[in-house]
Amino acid sequence: MCFYIPTAWRGRGVAKALAAAATARAFALGATEVEGYPVVPTKGAIPGPFAWTGVPTLFEGAGYVKLRGGPGARPIYLKRGTRPQ
């Protein structure tokens, strides 16, 4: 999933709402896990066009758990759902 939030709407929780809705929809359709691959800011803020996969705080705030990530590697965040009955 990709995020692009126009400058005027940043900082208002739009990306958070989109991530929550996409995650909920994936679980509703039968997914048992959802992954995220955010870009990690290295020096201050990242320009919007380069943060389209989200940033770590977006996934951490949505209850995702960091699985791995090292120097030069993008971290992987995971959220597990429940199996549909």
Phi, psi and omega per residue, in radians:
M1 nan 2.554 -3.128
C2 -2.119 2.601 3.104
F3 -2.110 2.309 2.881
Y4 -2.419 1.957 -3.119
I5 -1.906 2.099 3.103
P6 -0.976 2.563 -3.069
T7 -0.845 -0.762 -3.093
A8 -1.108 -0.351 -3.096
W9 -1.825 -0.059 -3.128
R10 -1.231 2.592 3.131
G11 1.405 0.171 -3.124
R12 -1.952 0.122 3.105
G13 1.528 0.205 -3.114
V14 -1.144 -0.848 -3.141
A15 -1.087 -0.673 3.121
K16 -1.089 -0.765 3.129
A17 -1.149 -0.700 3.112
L18 -1.133 -0.749 3.125
A19 -1.113 -0.745 3.132
A20 -1.114 -0.747 -3.138
A21 -1.172 -0.735 3.130
A22 -1.140 -0.707 3.119
T23 -1.135 -0.818 3.126
A24 -1.060 -0.711 3.135
R25 -1.145 -0.732 3.108
A26 -1.056 -0.769 3.118
F27 -1.156 -0.685 3.125
A28 -1.105 -0.514 3.138
L29 -1.545 0.078 3.040
G30 1.894 -0.029 3.089
A31 -1.125 2.523 3.075
T32 -1.863 -0.261 3.095
E33 -2.539 2.584 3.058
V34 -2.309 2.332 -3.138
E35 -1.923 2.684 3.035
G36 -2.328 2.540 -3.113
Y37 -2.215 1.278 -3.061
P38 -1.266 2.776 3.020
V39 -1.576 2.432 -3.094
V40 -1.737 2.120 3.103
P41 -1.111 2.326 3.118
T42 -1.804 -0.589 -3.137
K43 -2.445 1.585 3.123
G44 1.290 -2.666 -3.084
A45 -1.347 2.681 3.097
I46 -1.760 2.318 3.067
P47 -1.017 2.456 -3.097
G48 -0.781 -0.827 -3.108
P49 -1.080 -0.306 -3.122
F50 -1.770 -0.035 -3.121
A51 -1.950 0.493 -3.040
W52 -1.154 -0.288 3.072
T53 -1.659 0.080 -3.130
G54 1.585 3.046 3.104
V55 -2.125 2.798 -3.075
P56 -0.908 -0.712 -3.100
T57 -1.088 -0.502 3.089
L58 -1.079 -0.827 -3.113
F59 -1.307 -0.660 3.104
E60 -1.077 -0.723 3.125
G61 -1.193 -0.359 3.136
A62 -1.653 0.134 3.081
G63 1.536 0.212 3.066
Y64 -1.361 2.678 3.133
V65 -1.983 2.368 3.126
K66 -1.300 2.197 3.127
L67 -1.596 -0.870 -3.135
R68 -2.820 3.026 3.084
G69 2.777 2.369 -3.124
G70 -2.461 -3.012 3.132
P71 -0.963 2.188 3.121
G72 1.366 -0.080 -3.129
A73 -1.945 2.436 3.087
R74 -1.316 2.366 3.133
P75 -1.207 2.726 3.065
I76 -1.992 2.251 3.081
Y77 -1.988 2.491 -3.065
L78 -2.303 2.451 2.998
K79 -2.251 2.225 3.134
R80 -1.754 2.435 3.080
G81 -1.856 -3.004 3.082
T82 -1.762 2.651 3.109
R83 -1.249 2.364 3.095
P84 -1.084 2.538 3.132
Q85 -1.493 nan nan
